[in-house]
């Protein structure tokens, strides 16, 4: 494919036509039989994932099983003894026989009568004390609850905490397994690809399991996390899931390939950077806990889900910050400087967030009211900002390109080791400071200000549509929900005073969608453009906001065509609709991110390309959505209007999965043929995975029964996360190489 100077419209348009008509890219993907093997591999990994995940629970059963049985036997013996004692006392309180005629009352009968009078009050006290004890103890909380298996916890026990933790593990597993697939080179030997996946994948699973044992002991040192999860402690479950997902980012980063490493360097670098990433993550998480006004350990013991969400979001955000430099450079200086600077900004932004975007006192809402809705919004924004900060790190151009040669020429001017380069030894890259110097570009400071401005603007845009519809109205209390109240509508009153969780969930989804398109605005900038990059970012951000609003309208009118979303969320506090909107915003945000991302070529070509692929992406997105809803064979709109939160969760995760699938192709190629083939094959794979969930991955489970009849949103999370995780993995089947970035 020929090249031309960036910005030249006359030669960029023919090149754009060539890329649209390209057939080579998708041919590379489907000519590799190894992808079929890898698809079966990821299905097999998920099939046996319950065994990996259950290891701590089996160890717990081995450690406490006999103790629990002994304790239960002691309680049974105690109950028998108490019953025998009460029976004896009742016998003792029986009135003595009335003497006939002149019969004389014996001394024993007189003593029994005295015992009756003396014991009656104390017996009442015993009963009252026993009743008081039963009231004070949580009837569902056991000292040593029994683990009976994954499916029983998910379905029969309806253990939402276990479902959240297990879903986090499954998703984390799929994320880390993409590490050995980055970057993907179609010319690699298929056998070597399989060997690398098995070897590095096994190492990743071991590191993830090891991390679970370490982090649970350090971050939740005052609790036994296994016992708390079996006792349905949502705080513990949310933090566990966040640790799994956050750690998977770090493991994926250290497992991703580097063209400058041999086998020995790869193993050494993997273990070194894994340890560094985890140490920094734990240290900064503890620091965040220290500056939090409330006691995280106390909230953990109470099972406060709001505090759990806040802590979990901090863990994921910090993991994104630590994984970014691990994936882009081997320099220790760059790693420490970036993580320290980005963490300080993230903490400052969190403080500013409470003042600018969210009503009420955040810490009070979390600690006293357990307002997990506000906590979810706060966490969503924090994670989104962390992803945006990833773009502050320079993306290395492809070796051999003009951009790469220019960058290397620039780096040598600040080289401190005289021999440092991109493809030198690991030791030299570790001590180099070349990459670190790119962090201090002056326009990065302007980008930090723009991040705050963009998130504040997104909040205002979201509120605008609701304010226009409900300002001046009185929102009535719902008779079916005691926690609702009558109030004069304002966004602040709905979020904090009425504690409208449905509105909070929808708002959180919008902020995540905005974060995705903002990441796209900041990515793939050319350092040689200097301050022009600021204008480029602003233009693409404004265009992305327009695209996101159009996508929202299309989702409302087509996907949820029988539901008035705003009425259901604000007036009826319908959680199912709020969750559906969350998934719709995140899915649409991924489409917008794909359409607006990519290397800058020329304004005309880039704007037309963005518009074309946004429209195509939305059409395919909604088409696959309709197919999947028909395939599930239940009345989706009826269930959503009825407030079935489990259906909302399942639908939202499906939308996020579809966003992943469609945006992946748009991000990597402009080929129309590749887009059509990927969409067709992707739909078939999604249907295949849905069948596998019920027949193989979760045998014995019943989707209709669990999420339609029982409204089990915990099981719905697991049902929805499995296709999402598989999609994250199969997205690596489309190569992301230098050839498709030119």
C-alpha positions, 0 to 999 in steps of 0.5 A: 500500500502506498503512502503520502504525507499526513494531511494531504487530502488529495492523496489520502482519499485514494488511500482511504478507498484502498483500505476500504476495499482491502481483503488481505487483512481479514484473510490473514485472520481466517487463514489461521486454523490456530484461532479455532484451537484458541477458541476451544482453549478459552472455552475449556479454561472457563469450563474448569475455572470453577475448579481454580476459583474453588481452591481457597474454598476447598482449603477452607472446608479442609481447615474448618469442616471438622470444626464446623461439624463439632460445633454443630454437634455441640449446639445440638447437644446443648439444645437437647440438654436445654430441652431436658432441663426445661422438661425437668423444671416443668415436672418440678412445677407441677402442683402437689396432689391435694390431700384427701380428707385428713391426709397430711401434706408431706415435707417433699410436697411443700419443698416442690411448691416453694421451688415452683414459686422461686423458679418461675421468674428466673425461668422467664428470664432465661427465655427472654435472654434466649430470645434476645440472643436470637434477635441480636444474631444474624440468622443467615450469618454462620461462624463456619458456613459450608461451601457446597459448590459453585452452582449451588451458591449461585442458584440454590443459595442465591448468594449474590456476593459469591456471584460477584466475586466469581464473575470478577474472577472469570472476567479477570481470567479472560483479560490476562489470557489476552496478554500472550496474544499482544501483539498478534502477528499472523506470520507466527508459527501456529504451534509456537502460538499454542505453546506460548498461550499454554505456557504464559497463560498457565503462569498468568493463572498461577499469578492471579490465584497467588495475588488473590491470597496475598491481597485478601490478607493485606487489604482485608486483614480483619476478615476471613474473606472466604467466610464473609463471601459465603455469608453474602458480604457484598463489600468483600465480594466487590473488593475481591472482584475488583482485585481479580480484574485489576490484577488481570490488567497488570498480568496482561501487561507483563505477559504482552510480548516485547520485540526486544526480549529473549526467553530469559528476559521475558520470564525475568521481566514478567516476574519483576514487573508483576511484583512491582505492579502488585506492590505499588497497587497495594501501597497506594490502595492502603494510602487511599484507605488512610485518607478516607474519613471512614474506616474501610475495615469497619465498613467491610465487617458491616458488608457496606456495598457503597464502601466496597464499590468505592474501594473496588473502583480505586483498586481498578483505577490504580491497576490501570495506572500501574499496567499502562507503563508496564505495557509500553516501556521497560524503564523503571524511572518511567514506571515510578514517575508516571504512577506517582504523578498519575495517582496524585492527580487521581486522588485530587480529581476524586476530591474535586469530583465530590464538589463538581459532579456529585450532590451531597457529602460523598463520605457521609452518603457512603458511611451513614446511608450506604448510598451505593448509587452515588458510590457507583457514579464516583467509581465509574468516573474514577476508573474512566479518568484512570483510563484517560491518563493512560493516553498521557504515555506515548504510544511507540510507533511501529519500528521501521516507520518514519515516525519511529525513526523521528522519535528515536532520533529525538530520544537520543538527545536525552539519552542518559546511558549512551547505549539505550534503545528500543531493542537493546538488552533488558538491563539497559532498558531498565535504567534508561530515562528516554521514555520517561522524558516524554511524560513531561510534554507541556501540553499534557498539563492542558490535557489534565485540565481538559479531562476535568472539563470534559467530565464536568461537561458530560455531567451537565449534558446528561442532566440537561435532558432530565431537567428539561423533562421534569423541572418544576414537577413533584415526584411522588413517593412510590407506595411499593418502596418505603425508601422513596419520598415525595420531592420537588425534582432536581437532579441533586434531590433525585440522587441524594435525597430520594437516593434514586439508584436507577438514576445513579446506575444510568448516570454511571453508564453515561460517564463510562461511555464519555470516558471511552470516547474521551480516551479515543480523543486523547489517543494516537496523537502525534508528538510532532503536532505539538500544541495542535493536539489540543485543538484535535482533542477538543474537536474529536471530543465534541464530535464524540459527544454528538455521536453518543447522544445519537446512539442513546436516542437510537437505543431508546427508540429501537432497543427499548422501544416499548419503554419511556426510559426517563419516566421509568427511571425518575418517577418509577425508580425502575432499576431494570431500566437504569441498568439497561441504560448503563449497558446501552451507554457503555456499548455505544461508547465503545462504538464511538471510541472505535469510530473516532480513534486511529492515526490522524491522516487528514481532517476530511478522510478522518471525519468521513471515516468516523461518521461512516463507521459510527453508523455501520457500528450502530446498525450492526450493534442494534441488529445483533441485539435484536437477534440475541433478544429473540434467541433468549425467548422471553418478553424482554420489554415486559420484564424490563417494565416490570422492574426485573433487575436480573433481566437488566443486568443480563441485557446490559452485559450483552450490550457491553459484549456487543460493543466489544465485538463491533468496536474491535474491528472498527479499531483495527481496520477500515476494511468493509469486508473485514467488518462484514465478515467479523460481524457475521462470524461474531454473531455466530460465536455469540449464539454458540457461547450462549448454548455452551453456557447452558450445556457445558459451562454451567450445566444444570443451570436454567436461564429462564428460571433463574433470571426471569422467574426468580429474578436472580441478578447474581446468576445473571452477572455470571451468565452475562460475564462469560460471553463478555470474557470470551469476546475480550479474548477472541478480539485478539484473533484480529491482528493488531500489527504495524501493517494495519496502522499505516 
